[in-house]
Amino acid sequence: MTRVGPIGRLGRWTANHFKVVLAAWIVVALGLGFFAPKVEHALSGAGWEASGSESVQAREAIDRELGGLSGYGLMVVVQSDSAAAGDPAFDSTVTAVEEKLRSSDAVSTVVSPQPGASISRDGRTAVVQAGAAQAPDDMVRAADDLKGELAALGGDGVDVDLTGAPGMWSDFNEANKTAMLKSELISWPVTLTILLLAFGSLVAAGLPLMLTILGLVAAAGSLFLGAQIFDISIWAMNFALMFALALGIDYALFVVMRFRGALFGSKLDPVEATAVAMDTAGKAVLFSGLTVLIALSAVMLVPSPAFRSMSAGIMLSVVFVLAATLTLLPAVLAKLGPRVDKLGLPWVHSGEHRSPRFAAWAERLWRRPFGYGAVALVALVALAVPVLSLNTGMPSIKVVPEEDSSRQGYAAVQAAFGPGAPGTLQVVAPQDEAAATTAILQADSGIAQTMPAMAGEGELVAIQAVPAADPSDPATGATIERLRAELPPGALVGGAAAENHDLESALADTTPLVIGVVLVLGFLLLLVALQAPVIAAVGVLTSLLGTGAAFGVAKLIFQDGHLSGLLGFESQGFLDAWGPVFFFAMIFAISMDYTVFLLSSAKEHWDRSHDPREAMVGGVAHSGRVIFAAAAVMVAVFLTFALSGPLPPKEMGVILGVAVLLDAALVRLLLMPVLLRLLGRAAWWLPSWMDRWLPDVRFGH
């Protein structure tokens, strides 16, 4: 019997208890799978706010005392090129809209269009406002139900469009869902083809799909249950799907390749081959999964329900995929034995665990480290330089397709009432400060129009102030900050534009903290795994460099508009503000995934030989094919999201796809081996005091 560590012994136990492990996972799959189909309707479309911010306080005060006429109230635009207020066709449409809104349980009050305020000067555009009777997430669901019925009320040259925050998020979520489905239809055939080429057999290629489906079903069921208690963003499911697929492929590749090497190369029986595979590759997978979870957990520091729920969704999928990799996968491999190569391609056994091609590539890097290293370093630095001038902002109306109701209504409101009208500020103040608040608003150069104060049920009044600039213009954010400094102490500035501004500020404040936490915790985990502070630090710094290069490319594409015609989007002039923090965590997680695979393999060879050359060459030879194949699948999956749908999924697809491509091609398979070559024995240096402090972790057996 081969001597193995705890993870290897777990692999041996699962191999010897196939029925028990299978039964346990059937219970998990059926139990959580029962709820999985319901998850889509349970998740929410809102939550894009900074919890506890001034704008959220203002919204809550308006909802409580002023009939729910806050930023998440409904705004219905009635417009016509041929009719105007006072004409029978126009007025009857307005009346029908008001009746439809009053019949909804989501509406607390309806405000008819008023001349000089919500009826345009030419009378051809009128806005009906409806107070929110429910929470923001439920108002988005109400918009889902109402927008089609409201649009049907139009006719005879009169159009009806539901806009405002609930309408925008409703249209965006629908477009996003369509884009995701389209991308999945494109990506699955590509993924299956690459999996077949990477694994060499249909049976082996099905294993990562088993992990993916289990992880996704279990995560979906868990998200549904969680949504009964908390508001969870629908994006949590989208990201959970991507990570379940990506990590299922990564982990299955690494474990299956090692199992084949032990089974066919070392001639071990299936149970012992499973134990050896889990003692080496399984241990690397465990550390990789922990690294991913650490990176994503840092996003929880962002004070926003949407971000925290998205991070939680991904983490759930990672936990289930990781658990299945450590228990179900070894049990299935031992059961399959040699049949893992059934329905195989002719070259299924070529190279087995050690790839001759990647060994030859590593030897070439060993002989000429400076030339190859310089090429990788210069390319990464050149791509990372644009990130220094990266601008961010909250998503504008441009993320919604032009033909959608919310964007049509938005454009009509801007044309009729001015560029800042869709982002009207809602200022809440005590009644005794109403006059002073109104005077300051009227005198501010950033405010185009101030409405009369509306008294609430308590001691508060609400004053609507139309900014002079578009809601996405930085000038509107400057106006909000200026007003908060000048208004009486009891006044609160709210509204959809203010909520976006506060969330953007919260993201800007927490992004450095999130990045710092990810880097420090990533280093500590690599230190424990590799028992070598120098190479652990190098692993973190090279991941940071690759991430910077990916964001540099994102700046050139999404901020500057390069390739906008090819990718089919309209540049906003900035990157969405949630990109740096959320994509950083995702990119860093994937990058460290590859780092663990490469360096754990190198560490295994170093522990065995204490030869820097064998550590570098052996590490690349044994992990290069896995990294290359896994990266190919992920690039294909991510880039499909760049081909369809709204702008944010395009940003996600391009940034993650480019990041994986750069990390695999320039960092893990070029720069990192070169650094191992140049550092030599210093890469694996461990101070004696640290040796006493660290747990003994080895990847050999």
C-alpha positions, -999 to 999 in steps of 0.1 A, spaced: 0 0 0 14 34 -10 21 58 18 0 90 14 -12 119 35 -47 129 47 -60 139 13 -46 107 -2 -63 87 25 -95 104 19 -92 95 -18 -85 59 -9 -115 58 14 -139 72 -12 -125 47 -37 -133 18 -13 -168 32 -5 -181 41 -39 -218 33 -30 -217 54 1 -202 84 -16 -225 81 -46 -256 78 -23 -246 109 -4 -242 130 -35 -275 117 -49 -292 129 -17 -274 163 -21 -283 166 -58 -320 156 -53 -324 176 -21 -310 209 -34 -320 201 -70 -356 201 -61 -353 239 -54 -329 247 -83 -355 253 -110 -372 279 -88 -341 299 -83 -345 322 -113 -378 337 -99 -365 339 -64 -334 360 -71 -336 398 -74 -326 424 -98 -318 452 -74 -294 455 -45 -271 479 -64 -267 503 -35 -243 513 -7 -259 500 25 -265 528 51 -255 556 27 -273 590 27 -291 582 -5 -305 549 9 -316 568 41 -334 593 19 -352 566 -1 -363 549 31 -376 582 45 -395 589 13 -410 554 12 -420 557 48 -435 592 49 -441 604 13 -460 576 -4 -430 556 -17 -422 582 -44 -385 574 -42 -359 563 -67 -375 529 -68 -410 542 -76 -423 536 -111 -420 562 -138 -442 558 -168 -437 581 -198 -465 589 -222 -453 605 -254 -466 613 -289 -454 631 -320 -490 639 -331 -510 644 -299 -505 664 -267 -520 668 -233 -556 679 -237 -562 658 -268 -586 629 -262 -563 602 -274 -534 614 -252 -555 620 -221 -573 587 -223 -539 569 -225 -527 588 -194 -559 578 -176 -556 542 -186 -519 542 -173 -530 556 -140 -558 530 -136 -533 502 -145 -508 514 -119 -535 518 -92 -545 481 -97 -510 469 -89 -502 457 -53 -467 472 -59 -480 508 -61 -489 528 -30 -499 561 -47 -502 575 -82 -493 611 -91 -509 625 -123 -488 646 -147 -485 682 -137 -480 712 -160 -446 728 -155 -433 697 -137 -441 665 -154 -458 677 -186 -434 691 -212 -438 726 -226 -451 713 -259 -475 689 -241 -463 659 -261 -446 642 -231 -461 634 -197 -448 614 -168 -470 594 -144 -453 586 -111 -462 557 -89 -450 553 -53 -433 520 -43 -454 499 -20 -427 472 -19 -390 467 -15 -366 476 -44 -362 440 -54 -400 435 -56 -404 468 -75 -381 453 -102 -403 422 -103 -433 445 -105 -417 463 -135 -413 428 -151 -450 423 -149 -462 458 -157 -440 470 -186 -457 448 -213 -492 457 -200 -484 494 -199 -469 494 -234 -501 477 -247 -521 508 -235 -504 529 -262 -519 534 -297 -532 560 -321 -497 576 -322 -493 575 -284 -464 555 -269 -462 543 -233 -428 533 -218 -419 523 -182 -386 537 -172 -369 547 -140 -347 524 -118 -371 495 -117 -378 496 -154 -341 499 -163 -331 470 -141 -360 449 -154 -349 455 -190 -313 450 -182 -319 417 -164 -340 404 -192 -314 414 -218 -287 399 -196 -306 366 -193 -310 364 -230 -274 371 -235 -263 344 -210 -285 318 -227 -271 327 -261 -236 326 -248 -242 292 -232 -255 278 -264 -223 290 -282 -199 279 -255 -211 244 -248 -201 229 -282 -168 247 -280 -162 235 -244 -171 199 -252 -147 199 -282 -118 213 -262 -126 188 -233 -125 159 -257 -91 170 -271 -77 177 -236 -89 145 -220 -86 123 -250 -117 102 -243 -154 108 -241 -156 91 -207 -129 113 -192 -143 144 -208 -176 138 -190 -161 140 -156 -157 178 -154 -193 181 -166 -204 158 -137 -186 182 -113 -200 213 -130 -236 200 -130 -234 189 -94 -218 222 -83 -244 243 -102 -275 223 -91 -264 224 -54 -254 261 -56 -288 270 -73 -308 251 -47 -288 268 -19 -293 302 -35 -330 296 -36 -331 287 1 -309 318 9 -332 340 -12 -361 332 12 -341 350 39 -319 375 21 -321 395 -11 -298 377 -36 -288 392 -70 -297 372 -101 -261 378 -111 -250 354 -84 -265 326 -105 -248 338 -136 -213 339 -120 -219 307 -102 -225 290 -135 -193 303 -150 -172 294 -120 -188 259 -116 -178 252 -153 -144 268 -151 -133 251 -118 -150 218 -126 -128 216 -158 -97 228 -140 -99 204 -111 -110 174 -131 -81 179 -156 -55 180 -128 -68 150 -109 -76 128 -140 -42 135 -156 -25 125 -123 -47 94 -120 -38 83 -155 -1 87 -147 -4 66 -116 -26 40 -133 -10 36 -167 25 50 -160 32 36 -125 11 5 -130 -8 10 -97 -42 -6 -92 -72 18 -95 -76 23 -57 -39 31 -51 -38 52 -83 -67 72 -68 -49 76 -35 -17 89 -52 -36 112 -75 -55 128 -45 -23 130 -24 -7 151 -51 -32 167 -75 -61 165 -49 -40 184 -24 -32 211 -50 -69 213 -58 -77 218 -21 -53 247 -19 -65 261 -52 -101 260 -40 -92 277 -7 -73 304 -26 -104 311 -48 -126 313 -17 -103 337 0 -101 360 -30 -139 360 -34 -146 364 3 -128 398 2 -156 411 -20 -178 408 11 -161 439 23 -180 460 -3 -211 474 16 -236 464 -11 -262 436 -11 -256 429 -48 -219 424 -44 -221 403 -13 -247 380 -28 -228 376 -61 -197 367 -41 -217 343 -20 -232 326 -51 -198 320 -66 -184 308 -33 -213 283 -30 -205 268 -64 -168 266 -56 -175 248 -23 -197 222 -40 -174 217 -69 -144 214 -45 -163 189 -23 -173 168 -53 -137 169 -66 -124 156 -33 -150 129 -28 -171 119 -58 -144 123 -85 -119 99 -68 -147 74 -61 -158 75 -98 -121 72 -111 -115 42 -90 -147 26 -102 -138 33 -138 -102 22 -136 -88 16 -171 -123 24 -185 -115 61 -180 -100 60 -215 -130 44 -231 -141 59 -264 -107 75 -266 -88 93 -293 -57 76 -308 -33 98 -288 -51 94 -255 -20 79 -237 5 103 -253 27 118 -226 5 105 -198 13 126 -167 45 142 -180 42 160 -213 73 158 -236 64 190 -254 61 210 -223 93 194 -209 111 206 -241 95 241 -237 108 242 -201 143 232 -212 143 260 -238 133 285 -211 161 271 -188 187 277 -215 175 312 -225 157 327 -195 166 364 -201 154 366 -237 120 349 -231 116 366 -197 122 400 -212 96 394 -239 69 384 -213 78 412 -189 78 439 -215 45 427 -230 27 426 -196 40 460 -185 31 476 -218 -4 462 -215 -7 473 -179 4 509 -184 -31 521 -197 -46 511 -164 -30 542 -149 -55 563 -167 -85 540 -162 -118 559 -154 -148 542 -138 -185 551 -134 -218 535 -126 -236 519 -156 -254 544 -177 -286 539 -197 -263 527 -225 -262 492 -209 -299 488 -218 -307 479 -255 -319 509 -275 -352 493 -283 -362 485 -247 -390 505 -230 -368 519 -202 -343 534 -226 -370 548 -249 -387 565 -219 -353 577 -207 -346 594 -240 -381 609 -241 -377 624 -206 -343 639 -215 -356 654 -248 -386 669 -230 -372 680 -196 -334 683 -200 -304 660 -198 -305 656 -160 -343 649 -157 -339 610 -156 -316 615 -126 -338 639 -107 -324 643 -71 -348 638 -42 -339 660 -13 -355 651 21 -355 678 48 -374 687 80 -402 711 74 -385 739 93 -355 736 69 -376 734 37 -372 771 28 -335 772 33 -331 739 14 -351 751 -15 -331 784 -17 -298 765 -18 -310 742 -45 -323 771 -66 -290 789 -63 -268 759 -72 -253 761 -108 -256 723 -111 -294 723 -107 -315 732 -137 -349 732 -120 -363 729 -85 -398 717 -78 -420 729 -49 -416 710 -16 -440 681 -10 -451 676 26 -451 641 40 -471 623 66 -446 632 93 -423 662 97 -404 658 65 -407 674 31 -393 661 -2 -380 685 -29 -372 673 -64 -342 689 -81 -333 683 -117 -295 683 -123 -282 703 -153 -261 673 -165 -267 637 -175 -269 613 -145 -237 596 -157 -218 628 -161 -192 634 -134 -206 669 -130 -238 654 -114 -216 636 -88 -199 669 -81 -232 686 -77 -244 659 -52 -212 663 -31 -215 701 -32 -252 701 -21 -244 677 8 -218 702 20 -240 732 17 -276 720 26 -289 723 62 -277 695 85 -311 677 85 -313 674 47 -306 642 28 -298 640 -9 -313 609 -25 -327 596 -58 -314 571 -83 -285 592 -94 -274 598 -58 -277 561 -51 -254 553 -80 -230 580 -68 -229 566 -33 -223 531 -45 -195 543 -68 -179 561 -38 -182 530 -17 -165 510 -44 -137 535 -47 -132 535 -9 -132 497 -5 -113 486 -37 -78 492 -22 -88 473 9 -102 444 -11 -71 442 -32 -49 444 -2 -67 417 17 -67 394 -14 -29 399 -19 -21 393 18 -43 362 22 -32 348 -11 4 351 -1 -2 335 33 -20 305 16 7 301 -9 33 303 19 16 274 37 12 254 5 47 259 -9 67 264 24 88 290 5 82 328 11 102 339 -20 82 320 -46 50 326 -27 56 363 -31 66 359 -67 33 340 -74 12 368 -59 32 396 -77 30 379 -111 -7 374 -106 -10 411 -99 9 420 -130 -12 398 -152 -44 413 -137 -31 448 -143 -24 439 -180 -60 426 -183 -74 458 -170 -51 478 -193 -66 460 -222 -101 467 -208 -93 504 -206 -83 505 -243 -115 486 -253 -143 499 -231 -131 534 -221 -114 544 -254 -138 524 -276 -113 504 -296 -130 473 -311 -164 487 -301 -177 481 -337 -164 446 -338 -178 437 -304 -211 456 -310 -213 481 -281 -214 518 -275 -186 531 -252 -196 549 -221 -162 565 -218 -154 546 -187 -154 511 -172 -183 502 -150 -173 510 -114 -179 475 -101 -154 460 -125 -121 468 -107 -131 453 -74 -152 423 -86 -133 413 -116 -100 417 -97 -112 391 -72 -123 368 -100 -92 372 -121 -69 368 -91 -88 337 -81 -83 321 -115 -47 332 -117 -38 318 -83 -56 286 -94 -30 281 -122 -2 293 -98 -10 265 -74 -11 239 -101 23 250 -115 41 256 -82 27 226 -64 41 204 -92 74 223 -90 74 219 -52 68 181 -56 99 178 -78 120 201 -55 111 180 -24 122 149 -43 154 161 -59 164 195 -44 175 203 -79 162 238 -92 163 226 -128 143 195 -121 118 215 -101 113 240 -129 113 216 -158 93 189 -140 68 215 -128 61 228 -163 62 193 -179 36 179 -154 13 209 -152 17 227 -185 -7 206 -204 -34 210 -177 -29 248 -175 -30 251 -213 -61 230 -218 -80 246 -189 -71 281 -201 -83 272 -236 -117 262 -223 -121 292 -201 -110 317 -228 -135 301 -251 -163 303 -225 -156 338 -214 -152 353 -249 -186 340 -259 -200 365 -234 -183 392 -254 -204 384 -285 -239 390 -272 -260 410 -249 -256 442 -229 -224 460 -221 -216 446 -186 -215 409 -198 -193 420 -227 -170 437 -201 -170 405 -181 -163 382 -210 -135 403 -225 -118 411 -192 -119 376 -179 -110 360 -213 -81 383 -218 -69 378 -182 -69 340 -185 -52 342 -219 -24 365 -206 -20 346 -173 -17 312 -190 4 322 -220 27 350 -206 27 345 -168 23 308 -158 40 291 -189 66 318 -195 74 344 -169 70 321 -138 93 293 -151 119 319 -160 117 333 -125 121 298 -111 152 295 -133 167 328 -122 160 324 -85 173 288 -85 176 275 -49 166 309 -35 131 302 -48 127 274 -22 145 290 7 127 287 40 140 304 72 144 280 102 120 301 124 93 300 97 99 262 92 90 257 129 59 278 125 45 264 93 26 231 90 45 205 70 29 203 36 42 181 8 29 173 -26 49 141 -31 39 107 -18 
